């Protein structure tokens, strides 16, 4: 009997603490995934390797100014690094100053790798590589070797928050790939198109355009296209990345049909998602009146919110989740601010893996555990808010 078969049996046992109609469980966190992880090349050119954290941070987020280049411009092997050039439509009302231009988006891809005798690790030169230690990075021109020569793997896109970048997600991507996922981590460079001290509508529209362009490029690539299970593609995002996950899955920004969505996205994990805020004393909703535009999202969604988050608050997130039309799960992270503590990131990672296993790998045991999961063991205090739960029709029937 394997781990998930055991968990399914536990999920079906009645416990002392339960809702009126279903037993609840506290879920065991996942062990470290069994697979080795490889990644595409992200080596920094010598001229930029020693610029320091402050300058590197500005490069990674696309901060305009004297620091100049974006991450796409600092690669040691530009022909082996992943850069997707996005052609922005000539619509200034939607895309602002980038309308009619070509904007580069950088990314790296991690994947379940064949066993590696001597991993070629790489510490990205930023904040002592706290988040940037790549386990095994492909050399220039080297093709990936996958853990299984015949398997097509689900793909997960990782979307960072506003004024953030993909190096924060290196460890996150590795965790997912160790469990059998190909992961694409994008660098949106939001500040390249932002206007200071305003709601950056143009950036909101660009996010989904860039995401779809990156997905097109990955699926069209010789290295990864044939290794991806195209029926099982998900997205995971924090903050503005959470907004991105909802918008690409079908919700229209400001109810504007120009919002790019992609029906290939089958499941979304949104942590502390931005769905609106108070602006000049008035409520601003990202997806139309009272965020009712979220009704357009019919694919599964797993959402997290921190009870001490003052940036993306529960008073906006929770009402928005009621408008989702597909399977919905909401997890409360107790006493967590907008950027979670380490234990709550661990909780997010475990819930996320459970969710993607259920919806991108059709794992019935994971689906049962997700439906009955009261909290994730370990980490910090978390609890599923069952009053927001919407189950798939097949499992919701009595």
N, C-alpha and C positions, 0 to 999 in steps of 0.2 A: 504494500500500500504506500503510495507516494505522499508527499507533503500536502498537496491540495485535496487528494481523496480523503485524507485524515481530517483536514479542515472542513470539508463538506459534511462529514459525519458529525463533527462538533456543531456546525451551523444548524443542523437539524434537531439537535437535542434541546429540550426545554430547559431554561435556566430560571433561577429564582426571580431575577429581575427581568421583566419583559413588558412589552406593550400589551394592549388588550388582545391582539390577535396573532402575535408572532414572537418567538423566542429571540433573544438578542445574544450576541457574542462579543467578547473582546478579542481582537484579531492578533495573532502572532505576527511580528514583523518578518519580512523576507530575510533569509540568509544571503550572504554575498553571492552574487550570480556566478555560475560555474564557468563562464566563457571568458576567453581572452578578448581584449578590445584593441582594435586598430583605429587610426584616424588619418584623415587627409592631411596634407602638409600645411603647417602654419608657422614655419620658421621665419623669424624676423631678420631682415637684412642687417649686416653688421653696423651700418651707419645709424640704425635706430635701436639696436639692442641695449644701448646704455643711456637712453635719453632720460630715464627716471620715471617714477610712478606718475607724477603730475602731468608731464607731457604725454606719456603713453595713454593715460586716461582720456585726455582730450582727443587724441588720435582715434581711440577705440569708439568713442561716442559721437564722433563727427563734429566736434566743437570747432566752429569757424574761428579764424584768427591767425596769429603768427605761427602757431604750431602746424598749420597747413594741411598735411596729408591726412587721408582716411586710412583705415587698416588695409584696404585694397592696394595702397601705394607703398607699403613698407615690407612687403614679402620678399624673402631672399630668393625664392623660386616662383616668380609670378605665374609662369606657365603651369605650375603644378598646384598652386593655391586656387581655391574656389572663389571666383568672382563672377557674379551674374549681372550683366548690364541690362537695366530695366528702362525700356522706352516709355516715357511718361506721356500720356495723351495731351494734346494741345487744348487744354481746358483750364484756363487760369482761375476760374471761379472755384474749381475743385482742387487743383493741384498747386495753385499759387506760383511762386517763382520757378519751380521745377517743371512747369507745364511745357511740353514740347522738347524737353531735354532728355539726355540719357544719364541715368543715375546708377552707379555701381553699388551692388550689395555684396558684402563678403559673407562667407560662411565656412564652417568646417563640418565634416561628417564623421561620426564614429560608427563602428559596425562590429558585429560578432566575428572575431578573427579566428583563423586557424591557430593552433598552438604555436607559441613563439618561444624558441629556446633562449634567445638573447634579445629581449624587448629594447627597441630604440626609443627610450623615453625622451621627452622634451619638456623643459620648464619654460613656459612663456615668460618673457621678462617684464613682469608686472606684479607688484606687491609680493615679492619673494615667492612667486608662483603658488601662492596660497590656494588659488582656484585654477591654476593653469598648468598642472602637471599632466601631460599627455602620456599615456601608458606605452603606446607604440605608434610612432608617427611614420607614415610612408615617406620614403626618400623621393626626391624629385624623379618623376617618370615611372615610379613603381606602382604596379597595379595591386589592388587589395586581394587578399586570399581569405575567403570566408570560412567560418567554422564548419559549415556543411555545404558541400559543393552543389547540392540539389535543392536546398531550401530557399524559398522566397520569404523574406522577413517583413513584418510590419514596419512602417516608417513613422517616426514621430518628429514633427517640427518643433523646435524650441524657440519661443519668442520672448525676448527680455523686456524689461520695463523701460519706461521713458528715461533718457539720460543714463542708461545702463549699456551693457554690451555682452557679447557671447562668452568672453573669458570667465565671467562669473558662473557659467553653466558647464564648464569642462567636466567637473566631478559628477554633476547631475546626468550628463549625457553618458558617461562611462557606466554609471549604475544601470541605466536602461539597456545599454548594449550588452552588458554582462548577462542579461536575462533574455537576450534574443531579439533585440530591436535595432534597426538602423535609425540613427538620430541625426538630424540636420540642425545645426545651431547657427542662427542668423545674427548678423551685425547690421542693424537697420540704420544706424547713424542718424537718429532723429533730428539732431540739432542742425544738420545740414539744410533742413527745410523749415526750421522753426522760427517764429517771431517771438522775441522775448516778452514775457508778462501778458500773454494773451492765451486764449484757448486755441490750440494749434490745429485748426480744422484740416489744413492741408496735410499735415503729418498723419492724421487719422485716416485719411483716404489713401495716402501713400503706403501705409502699413500693409493693407490687404493686397494692393497691387504688387508690392515687392514679394509678399509671401507666395502669391500664385506664380509669379515669374520664377522664383527659386524652385518651387515644386516642379514646374515644367522642365527646368534645366536638369534637375536631379533625375527625373523619370526618363528624360531623353538621353542621359549620359551612358556611355559604353561601360563605365566602371560599375554603376549602381542600378541603372534602369531595369535590367533583367533580374536583379536580385531582390526587388521590392514587391511585396504583395500589394498590388495597386487597389485592391478592394478593402484594405485595412490600413488607412493612413489617419493619424491623429495629430493634435497640436497641444502643446503645453506652454502656458504663459503666465507670467507674474505681472500684476499691476496693468500697465498699458499693454503688456503682452497678453493679459487676460482679456482686455478689450479686443485685441487682435484675434484671439481664438473665437470669440463670439461673433465678430463681424465677418471673418472668413467663412464661418459656418452658416451664415445666412442673415444675420441681423444688419439692418441698414443704419449707417451712421446718420443721425439727424433725419431719419426716414428718407434719405436721399438714395435713389436708385443707382447713382454712380458708384456706390460702395461695391467693391469687388468681392464676390464670394466664390467659393469653390466646393462643388458637391462631392469632390473626392475626399474631403475631410469628414471622417466618420465618427470622431469622438474628440471632445475637448476637455482639458483640465485647466481650470482657471483659478489661480491663487491671488487673493486680494485684488480682484479684477476692478479696473476703472470702468464704471458705468455711469458716472456723473458725480457732481459735487455742488457745493454752494458757491455761486459766483456773484459777487456784488450783492449779497443778501438774497439772491434768488436761486431756486433749485434749477440746475442744468442737468438734463438727461441726455445721455449719449445716443439712445436709440428711440427717439421720438417721445411723445407725451407719456410720462410715467414709465418709460422704457417698454412700452407695449410692443415695440418692434421686435422684441426678443421672441415673440410668438413664432417668428419665421424660423427659429432654430429648433429643428425636430430631431437632430442627432443627439446622442447622449452627452451629458455635461456633468463633471464633478467640480464643485466649487469649494474654495476655502476662504474663510475670513478670520481676521484676528480681532478679538474683542477690545483691544486697545489701539486699533488702527485709526489714526486721525487723518490719513490721506485718502484711503478708500474705505469708507465707513459702512458698518452694518446697516445703517438706516437707508443707504442706497442699494447695497448689494442684496439684502434679503428680499425686499419687495420685487426687485428685478427678477430674482430666481423663480418667482411664482408665474412669470409670463412665459417661461420656456415650455415648449410643447412636447419635447421628447423626454426620455429617461433622465432624471435629475437626482443628484445627491449633493448635500451641503454639509460640510464639516466645519465646526467651530473650533478655533484654536484659542484656548483660554489664555488671557493676559498677554497676547502677542501683538506687537506693533506691526507697522507696515512691512518692515523687513524682519522676518521671523528670527527667533533664536535657533541655535543649531538643532536642538531636540525637535522643534516643530518642523524644520526642514526635513528631518528624518521621517516624521509622521507624514508629511506631504508626499515624500518619495514612496513610502509603503502603500498609502492609499492609492496613489497614482498608478503604481505597478499593478495593484489589484484591479483597478478600473480598466486599464488598458488590456490586461490579460482577459478580462471579462468581455470587452467589446471589440478588441482587435485580434484576439486569439480564440474567441468563442469558447472560453473556459467556463463550463457550467458551475464548477465548484467555486471559482472566483466570483461569479455572478451571485451565487447563493450567499457567499460570505459578505459581499458588498451590500446586499439587501438587508442582512441581519446584523451587520457590524455596528456595534455601539461605539467602539473606540479602538485605537491602535495601541497595543502594548508598547512599552518603552517610550522614548521620546519625552514630550511634555504632555500636559493635559489637553486632550482633544475629545470631541464627541460629535457623532453624527446627529444632525437635526432632522429627525424623522418626519416632522410636520411638513418639510419641503420635499420629501422623497417622492419621486414618481418612478415607478418600475416599468420595465418593458411590458407590453400587453400580455405576452406569453407567461410571465412570471407573476403578474398582478392578479390574474384570475384566481378565484377561490378554489 
